[in-house]
Amino acid sequence: MLTYKDKIVCLENYLNKIEENYADSFKADIIIFIDLFDTNNTVLKFLIDINTVGEIENWITKLTSRIVIREDEMEVSEIIYDYIELG
C-alpha cells in the first residue's frame, strides 16, 4: 500500500516523464496547476482514493485525454480544475 507521500512522489515522477505524444505535452500544465507536490497541498486530495501506481498513471492518462478532447472549448487550467475538483 502506498503512503500519501509515496502517491505524491509517484504522481510528480510520472508527470515529469518525457513526452511521448501530444496528450503528454499537457503534463507540464498539470504540474503548473498543482504547483507544490507536498502533503499540505489540498489540490492533491484526490490521491486519497487512489491506491496504486497504475491508478495514478491511469488518472493522468484520463486527464490528459480529456484536455485533448476539450481544449478547444475551455482553458486547460479549467479542465484540470474540473477534473480534480469534480472528479
Phi, psi and omega in degrees: 000131179280140172282167178301317179297318177300319180297318180296317179297316179298316179300310181298315180299316181292322178293334180270001177295151181298140182294135180246341181205179183300317181299322179296337180296342179275356176301324179298322178295322179293318177300314179297317180298314182292319176073286182252125176266078188220149182297342179272354181279112183292343176299331184275007183299339178299337180291343180302321183271002179257137187245338186228164176299319178301321178292325177294314179297320178296320179300315179294318179300316179296318180294314180295325176294319178297321178298314180302316182292323189252003187298337177279342183264327187219162171293147181302318181297326177292321179295316179297314180301312180300318182294318181287312186281325184260347178076000000 
